[in-house]
Amino acid sequence: MKLPIKYTISMLLLFVLTAITAVSAQNARLQFDNLKGLEDRAEDVIEVNIDGKLLKLAKRVLVKVKDKDAKTVGEAIKGLEGIYVRVYNFKAANEYDIADIETIRAQLKSPGWEKLANVRSKKNNQKIDVYTMFTGDVMSGVAVILSEDKSIALVNVIGPIDIDTLVELGGNWSIPEINIEKTEENNDGTN
């Protein structure tokens, strides 16, 4: 059966767009597999992987509960594909090899990632780096690296994140208050 050329081109375009979307989301996923050295040396290890069926369940529950803030959180995460957290706590200061963290930072230097925030504090030798990845105008990933003398925490969120909704939730649910100045658009679409 021979398909019309318009139909064939449409199917090809749909396939390419689907592949691009899948690749974009996949690029936002950090590879934590290389952190075995941290795991071996840590006194405590916390590993959280929320994706697939568990994430779908959480989204369904959050939008159906009667709590307004829970519904808002449900709306904010409705497009998420995964949330991954690793925390390593050590008995003594500087017990871990900084090169282990550099493997994650190297991933965040790949195309698409942009450094959003960089915080350094002499107290406990604290370093916080926040990175974002955008697909067009939509945030498709967030990564946070927090390291101190005796601990390391890594957070990786994959999927579209509604920043306006997170700003609305600021100050609630242990979400820090975020002050982002909004600009009003004119009728012609300009600011």
C-alpha positions as CSV (number, residue, x, y, z in Angstrom):
1,M,0.0,0.0,0.0
2,K,1.5,3.3,-1.1
3,L,0.9,6.2,1.3
4,P,0.3,9.8,0.0
5,I,3.4,12.0,0.2
6,K,1.7,14.5,2.6
7,Y,0.8,11.6,5.0
8,T,4.4,10.2,4.9
9,I,5.9,13.7,5.5
10,S,3.5,14.3,8.4
11,M,4.4,10.9,10.0
12,L,8.1,11.6,9.5
13,L,7.8,15.0,11.1
14,L,5.8,13.6,14.1
15,F,8.5,10.9,14.6
16,V,11.3,13.5,14.5
17,L,9.5,15.8,17.0
18,T,8.8,12.8,19.3
19,A,12.5,11.8,19.1
20,I,13.7,15.3,19.9
21,T,11.4,15.5,22.9
22,A,12.6,12.2,24.2
23,V,16.2,13.2,23.7
24,S,15.7,16.5,25.5
25,A,14.1,14.9,28.5
26,Q,16.8,12.2,28.5
27,N,19.6,14.8,28.5
28,A,18.2,16.3,31.7
29,R,18.7,13.0,33.5
30,L,22.0,12.9,35.4
31,Q,24.0,9.7,35.6
32,F,24.4,8.9,39.3
33,D,25.9,5.5,38.4
34,N,29.5,6.8,38.9
35,L,29.0,7.7,42.5
36,K,29.8,4.2,44.0
37,G,32.9,5.7,45.6
38,L,30.8,8.1,47.6
39,E,28.4,5.3,48.6
40,D,31.2,3.1,49.8
41,R,32.7,5.8,52.0
42,A,29.5,7.4,53.4
43,E,28.1,6.6,56.8
44,D,24.5,7.2,55.6
45,V,23.2,7.1,52.1
46,I,19.7,8.3,51.0
47,E,18.5,7.4,47.6
48,V,15.1,8.6,46.2
49,N,13.8,7.7,42.8
50,I,10.3,8.9,42.0
51,D,9.3,8.2,38.4
52,G,7.0,5.9,36.4
53,K,3.9,4.6,38.2
54,L,4.8,6.2,41.5
55,L,5.0,9.7,40.0
56,K,1.8,9.2,38.1
57,L,0.1,8.1,41.4
58,A,1.4,11.2,43.2
59,K,0.2,13.5,40.5
60,R,-3.3,11.9,40.5
61,V,-3.6,12.1,44.3
62,L,-2.3,15.7,44.5
63,V,-4.8,17.2,42.0
64,K,-7.8,15.4,43.7
65,V,-7.3,16.3,47.3
66,K,-9.2,19.1,48.9
67,D,-6.1,21.1,50.0
68,K,-5.6,24.1,47.7
69,D,-1.8,24.0,48.0
70,A,-1.7,20.3,47.3
71,K,-3.7,20.8,44.1
72,T,-1.3,23.6,43.1
73,V,1.7,21.3,43.7
74,G,-0.1,18.6,41.6
75,E,-0.5,21.2,38.8
76,A,3.1,22.3,39.1
77,I,4.4,18.7,38.7
78,K,1.9,17.3,36.2
79,G,4.5,17.3,33.4
80,L,7.4,15.8,35.5
81,E,9.0,12.6,34.3
82,G,11.2,12.0,37.3
83,I,12.7,13.2,40.6
84,Y,16.0,11.7,41.7
85,V,17.8,12.5,45.0
86,R,21.1,11.3,46.4
87,V,22.4,12.3,49.9
88,Y,25.7,11.1,51.3
89,N,26.6,11.8,55.0
90,F,30.1,11.2,56.2
91,K,31.5,10.7,59.7
92,A,34.4,13.1,59.3
93,A,35.0,16.3,57.4
94,N,36.4,16.0,53.9
95,E,36.1,12.2,53.9
96,Y,34.9,12.1,50.3
97,D,36.8,12.6,47.1
98,I,35.8,15.9,45.4
99,A,36.5,14.2,42.0
100,D,33.3,12.2,42.6
101,I,31.3,15.4,42.6
102,E,33.2,16.7,39.6
103,T,31.8,13.9,37.4
104,I,28.3,15.3,38.0
105,R,29.4,18.9,37.4
106,A,31.0,17.7,34.1
107,Q,27.6,16.4,33.0
108,L,26.1,19.8,33.7
109,K,28.6,21.5,31.4
110,S,27.0,19.7,28.4
111,P,24.9,21.6,25.9
112,G,21.5,22.7,27.2
113,W,22.4,23.1,30.9
114,E,22.8,26.6,32.3
115,K,24.1,27.6,35.8
116,L,21.3,29.5,37.5
117,A,22.8,30.0,41.0
118,N,26.2,29.6,42.7
119,V,26.4,29.9,46.5
120,R,29.6,29.6,48.5
121,S,29.7,29.9,52.3
122,K,32.7,29.4,54.6
123,K,30.5,27.9,57.2
124,N,31.0,24.1,56.8
125,N,32.6,24.8,53.5
126,Q,29.1,24.9,51.9
127,K,28.8,25.0,48.1
128,I,25.4,25.1,46.3
129,D,25.1,25.0,42.5
130,V,21.7,25.2,40.7
131,Y,21.5,24.4,37.0
132,T,18.5,24.5,34.6
133,M,17.9,23.0,31.2
134,F,15.4,24.5,28.8
135,T,13.7,23.0,25.7
136,G,12.5,26.1,23.9
137,D,10.9,28.3,26.5
138,V,10.0,25.4,28.8
139,M,12.2,24.3,31.7
140,S,12.8,20.7,31.1
141,G,15.2,19.9,33.9
142,V,16.8,21.2,37.2
143,A,19.9,19.9,39.0
144,V,21.1,21.0,42.4
145,I,24.5,20.1,43.9
146,L,25.0,20.8,47.6
147,S,28.3,19.9,49.2
148,E,29.6,20.5,52.7
149,D,32.4,19.2,54.8
150,K,30.4,16.1,56.0
151,S,27.7,15.7,53.4
152,I,26.7,15.9,49.7
153,A,23.2,16.1,48.3
154,L,22.3,15.9,44.6
155,V,18.8,16.6,43.2
156,N,17.7,16.0,39.6
157,V,14.2,16.9,38.4
158,I,13.2,16.0,34.9
159,G,10.3,17.3,32.9
160,P,8.6,20.6,32.4
161,I,8.4,22.7,35.5
162,D,5.9,25.5,36.0
163,I,7.9,28.3,37.6
164,D,4.9,30.6,38.0
165,T,3.2,27.9,40.1
166,L,6.3,27.3,42.2
167,V,6.5,31.0,42.8
168,E,2.8,30.9,43.9
169,L,3.7,28.2,46.4
170,G,6.7,30.0,47.8
171,G,6.6,30.2,51.6
172,N,4.4,27.0,51.8
173,W,5.3,23.3,51.9
174,S,8.9,24.0,52.8
175,I,9.3,25.7,49.4
176,P,11.3,28.9,49.9
177,E,9.6,32.2,49.0
178,I,10.7,33.1,45.5
179,N,10.5,36.8,44.4
180,I,10.4,37.1,40.7
181,E,9.3,40.3,39.2
182,K,6.6,39.8,36.6
183,T,6.3,42.1,33.6
184,E,2.9,43.0,32.1
185,E,2.4,42.3,28.4
186,N,0.9,45.0,26.2
187,N,-1.9,44.1,23.8
188,D,0.6,43.7,21.0
189,G,2.5,41.0,22.9
190,T,5.5,43.2,23.9
191,N,6.6,44.1,27.4
